[in-house]
Amino acid sequence: MLFRSIGMTLLHLGFDILNLRRITADCNTLNRGSWRIMERIGMRREAHFVKMYRGNSALNHEWCRSE
């Protein structure tokens, strides 16, 4: 419930306060909790990439084959 509330607040900030046209997010598809929260706050899945980052850092830029 807390994360859903945070997500809704961020969407409100982006769309209603900052007047953004689009907000994007990404997560590891194995983390069901993350994508379920994004769907519950009204976001939709538009792509499922075959490759994913290795490790926790998006700055790492090492790619590995998704299994």
Backbone as a ProteinNet text record, in pm:
[ID]
protein_1_A
[PRIMARY]
MLFRSIGMTLLHLGFDILNLRRITADCNTLNRGSWRIMERIGMRREAHFVKMYRGNSALNHEWCRSE
[TERTIARY]
82.2	0	87.2	196.2	285.7	344.9	394.8	457.9	356.2	235.2	129.1	100.3	94.9	70.8	183.8	307.2	422.6	415.1	382.1	370.4	262.9	147.3	39.2	80.4	153.1	200.7	298.6	388.3	484.5	415.3	314.6	239.4	164.7	106.3	37.8	136.5	252.3	354.8	394.4	420.7	464.2	359.2	237.3	133.3	64.1	27.8	-53.7	28.1	142.6	224	325.2	397.8	502.5	452.6	327.1	264.7	343.9	395.2	465.9	365.3	406.4	320.2	331.4	448.5	472.8	569.1	543.5	632.3	664.2	790.4	831	899.1	899.1	966.2	1013.8	1112	1153.7	1187.7	1183.1	1217	1256.2	1316	1347.8	1215.8	1191.3	1063.5	1046.5	1154.7	1144.3	1091.6	1095.4	1045.9	898	814.2	670.3	609	658	603.9	617.8	731.2	754.6	660.2	650.7	563.2	416.6	380.8	240.7	200.1	291	261.6	245.6	335.3	324.4	191.3	146.3	17	-97.9	-88.3	-195.3	-212.4	-104.7	-117.6	-152.2	-178.2	-227.7	-124.9	-3.8	96	71.7	122.6	104.3	238.8	246.6	368.2	365.4	472.4	480.3	587.9	680.7	789.9	843.8	890.9	958.3	1086.3	1197.1	1323.9	1383.2	1445	1504.8	1630	1701.6	1823.6	1795.1	1874.2	1858.5	1995.1	1999.1	2124.9	2172.8	2302.9	2362.7	2398.1	2364.2	2392.8	2280	2302.5	2198.8	2213.9	2324.8	2351.3	2323.3	2241.7	2217.8	2342.3	2435.6	2557.8	2658.1	2634.2	2726.3	2728.1	2614.2	2598.7	2655.9	2659.9	2695.7	2564.5	2555.1	2432.4	2452.1	2345.7	2349.6	2224.1	2228.7	2113.9	2008.6	1885.8	1774.4	1737.5	1711.1	1677.4	1533.1
-118.9	0	126	125.6	240.4	271.7	168.2	190.7	236.1	186.8	231	378.7	419.6	559.3	649.4	603.2	678.7	691.9	582.5	585.5	681.7	679.4	770.8	916.4	941.4	1076.6	1123.1	1034.6	1070.2	1096	1016.4	1040.2	1172.9	1203.5	1332.3	1447.7	1436.5	1539.2	1558.3	1446.6	1454.1	1509.9	1457.1	1497.2	1628.3	1642.3	1756.9	1880.6	1861.8	1975.2	2015.7	1916.7	1946.3	1943.7	1901.9	1896	1811.2	1698.1	1606.4	1533.5	1499.7	1422.4	1273.5	1228.9	1085.3	1059	953.3	908.8	763.3	727.7	589.2	531.8	401.6	330.2	196.6	139	3.7	-73.8	-203.8	-291.2	-428.2	-507	-644.9	-721.6	-790	-860.8	-974.7	-1020.1	-1123.6	-1068	-935.7	-871.2	-838.8	-935.8	-922.1	-808.2	-786	-678.5	-543.2	-518.7	-388.6	-364.5	-460.4	-434.6	-439.8	-513.9	-515.1	-380.5	-317.6	-184.6	-84.8	-93.4	-1.2	-19.4	-142.2	-165.8	-114.9	-132	-87.7	63.5	138.5	284.1	337.9	248	288.9	286.9	242.7	233.6	104.7	99.3	-22.2	-69.5	-199.7	-257.4	-238.1	-179.4	-156.8	-240.7	-290.8	-369.3	-466.5	-577.7	-676.8	-712	-662.1	-680.9	-817.3	-876.3	-1008.5	-1001.1	-888.9	-873.6	-790.7	-810.7	-731.9	-698.2	-599.3	-560.4	-666.8	-685.9	-772.3	-684.2	-727.3	-648.1	-550.5	-465	-372.7	-233.9	-205.1	-70.4	-54.9	43.5	74.5	137.8	182	241.3	136.2	11.9	-98.5	-127.6	-123.2	-146.2	-279.3	-378	-513.1	-584.6	-648.4	-718.3	-869.4	-935.3	-1080.9	-1136.2	-1259.3	-1323.5	-1354.8	-1315.9	-1344.8	-1491.3	-1555.7	-1698.8	-1723.1
0	0	0	72.8	79	-57.6	-127.5	-257	-361.6	-351.6	-442.7	-420.2	-295.9	-262.4	-312.5	-297.7	-346.8	-498.7	-566.7	-712.5	-759.9	-694.2	-730.7	-708.7	-599.8	-572.4	-679.3	-721.8	-826.3	-960	-992.4	-1115.8	-1109.3	-994	-975.5	-993.1	-932.1	-945.8	-1092.2	-1160.9	-1299.8	-1393.3	-1385.3	-1479.9	-1441.4	-1316.4	-1275.2	-1237.4	-1178.3	-1134.4	-1241.7	-1295.4	-1394.1	-1538.3	-1557.4	-1690.5	-1790.1	-1743.8	-1832.8	-1921.7	-2042.1	-2133.3	-2109.6	-2063.6	-2051.7	-1936.7	-1862.9	-1756	-1783.6	-1782.3	-1807.4	-1683.9	-1677.6	-1568.7	-1623.6	-1560	-1597.1	-1470.9	-1484.6	-1371.8	-1426.5	-1343.1	-1376.8	-1384.3	-1494	-1509.7	-1410.5	-1351	-1248.9	-1117.1	-1101	-980.4	-999.7	-972.2	-996.4	-916.6	-795.4	-712.7	-778.4	-841.1	-905.2	-1021.3	-1113.2	-1227.6	-1190.4	-1085.7	-1041.9	-983.3	-907.9	-855	-968.5	-1068	-1181.6	-1254.3	-1269.3	-1334.5	-1248	-1116.6	-1026.3	-1024.3	-1050.3	-1050.1	-1189	-1282.7	-1413.6	-1525.4	-1496.5	-1602.9	-1680.2	-1802.2	-1881.6	-1934.8	-1955.6	-2013.7	-2164.3	-2215.6	-2359.3	-2425.2	-2348.9	-2407.4	-2303.9	-2354.5	-2271	-2344.3	-2293.9	-2362.4	-2332.7	-2431.1	-2416.8	-2330.2	-2338.6	-2260.6	-2136.1	-2031.4	-1909.6	-1853.6	-1769.8	-1707.5	-1609.7	-1602.2	-1501.3	-1382.3	-1264.3	-1145.4	-1116.5	-1018.7	-975.6	-1034.9	-1098.6	-1144.7	-1293.9	-1326.1	-1466.8	-1529.3	-1446.5	-1497.4	-1541.9	-1502.3	-1533.2	-1682.8	-1747.1	-1891.2	-1940.2	-1857.8	-1903.5	-1931.6	-2045.3	-2082.7	-2065.7	-2027.4	-2017.7	-2082.4	-2121.1	-2185.3	-2079.4	-2106	-2016.9	-2031.1	-1920.5	-1924.9	-1893.6
[MASK]
+++++++++++++++++++++++++++++++++++++++++++++++++++++++++++++++++++

